Amino acid sequence: MLGERIGEDIGKVTSQRVLPSINGAPRMETSIQATGSLFGVGSTESATYTATMRPDGTLYGEGQGIVMGKSGESATWVGQGVGTLKKDGSISYRGACYYQSASPPWVRLNSVAGVFEYEVDAQGNTKGQLWEWK
C-alpha cells in the first residue's frame, strides 16, 4: 500500500554522457543536482543514473545518490525505474529506491522502500516525489 509522501525535490541535469551500448542498446549516464525535503528536513541531493533503451523504446534506469540535510543529516540511496520518452523530449520515470542513513531524523529510511515519480523536461529540469511503500 502506498503510504505518505516523504520527500520531494526539484533540480537540474548537470551533465550527461554516452556510455558503451549493451547488446546494441543505447545507454546514457545523467547527473543531477536538486533541492527539496526529506521527512520534512530541507535537503540537497546529488545523483547519477544510467538509462538503457529497451527494444520497445522504454528506458530502464539504475542510479544512486547522496542527500544532505540542512543541519548536517546525510543519506545515500540506490534505485531502479522504468522511463517513458515523451514526444516533447521529456522523460517520465516510475520506480523504487532504498535508503541508508545514520542521521536521527532520517534513520527511519533504513526500513523504508520508497516509490517515486521522477520527471525530466526537455530543458533538463527535474521534479521528483517519493512515497513510503507500506
C-alpha positions in Angstrom: 0.0 0.0 0.0 1.2 3.5 -0.8 1.9 5.5 2.3 2.6 9.1 3.0 4.7 11.3 0.7 8.0 11.5 2.5 10.1 13.6 0.0 10.1 15.9 -3.0 12.7 17.9 -4.9 13.3 20.0 -7.9 16.6 20.2 -9.8 18.6 20.3 -12.9 20.5 17.9 -15.1 24.2 18.9 -14.6 25.9 16.5 -17.1 25.2 13.7 -19.5 27.5 11.3 -21.3 27.0 8.5 -23.7 28.1 5.0 -22.5 29.0 2.0 -24.5 26.0 0.1 -25.6 25.0 -3.3 -24.2 24.0 -5.7 -26.9 23.3 -2.7 -29.2 21.1 -0.9 -26.7 21.8 2.9 -26.4 22.9 4.0 -22.9 23.2 7.4 -21.3 24.6 8.5 -17.9 22.9 11.5 -16.3 23.9 13.5 -13.2 21.6 15.9 -11.4 21.6 18.4 -8.5 18.3 19.1 -6.7 16.9 20.8 -3.6 13.8 19.8 -1.6 12.9 18.0 1.6 13.0 14.5 3.0 10.8 13.7 6.1 10.3 17.5 6.4 14.0 18.3 6.5 15.3 20.7 3.9 17.8 18.9 1.7 20.1 19.0 -1.3 20.8 16.0 -3.5 23.4 14.8 -5.9 22.6 11.8 -8.0 23.8 9.9 -11.1 21.8 7.3 -13.1 22.2 5.3 -16.2 19.3 4.8 -18.6 19.3 1.9 -21.2 16.8 2.0 -24.0 14.9 -1.2 -24.4 13.6 -2.7 -27.7 10.1 -1.2 -27.1 11.5 2.3 -26.7 11.1 2.5 -22.9 14.0 3.1 -20.6 15.4 1.0 -17.8 17.3 3.2 -15.2 19.5 2.5 -12.3 21.0 5.1 -10.0 22.5 6.2 -6.8 22.5 9.4 -4.8 23.6 11.4 -1.7 21.2 13.6 0.2 22.4 16.2 2.7 20.1 17.8 5.2 20.3 21.5 6.2 21.6 20.5 9.7 24.2 18.0 8.6 22.0 15.0 8.0 23.1 12.6 5.3 21.7 9.6 3.5 22.5 7.6 0.4 20.2 5.7 -1.9 20.1 3.3 -4.7 17.2 2.8 -7.1 15.7 1.4 -10.3 12.9 2.6 -12.5 11.2 2.5 -15.9 11.1 5.5 -18.1 8.9 6.7 -20.9 10.1 9.1 -23.6 7.5 11.8 -24.5 7.2 13.5 -27.9 8.3 16.8 -26.5 11.6 15.4 -25.3 10.7 14.9 -21.7 11.1 11.7 -19.8 8.8 10.3 -17.1 10.2 7.6 -14.7 8.5 5.4 -12.1 10.4 3.2 -9.7 11.6 2.3 -6.3 14.6 3.3 -4.1 16.2 2.2 -0.9 18.0 4.5 1.6 20.7 4.2 4.2 21.2 6.8 6.9 22.6 7.1 10.4 21.2 10.6 10.9 18.5 10.6 13.6 15.8 12.4 11.5 16.4 10.0 8.6 17.3 6.7 10.3 13.7 5.5 9.6 14.7 5.5 5.9 16.7 2.3 6.6 13.4 0.3 6.8 11.5 2.1 4.0 11.0 1.0 0.5 10.4 4.2 -1.4 8.4 4.5 -4.6 9.0 7.6 -6.8 7.7 9.6 -9.7 10.6 11.5 -11.4 10.2 13.8 -14.4 12.8 15.4 -16.6 11.6 18.1 -19.1 13.2 18.8 -22.5 15.3 21.6 -20.9 16.8 19.3 -18.2 14.7 20.5 -15.3 13.8 17.7 -12.9 11.0 17.1 -10.4 10.8 14.1 -8.0 8.3 12.9 -5.5 8.8 10.0 -3.0 6.3 7.9 -1.1 6.7 5.3 1.6 5.6 1.9 0.4 3.9 0.2 3.3 
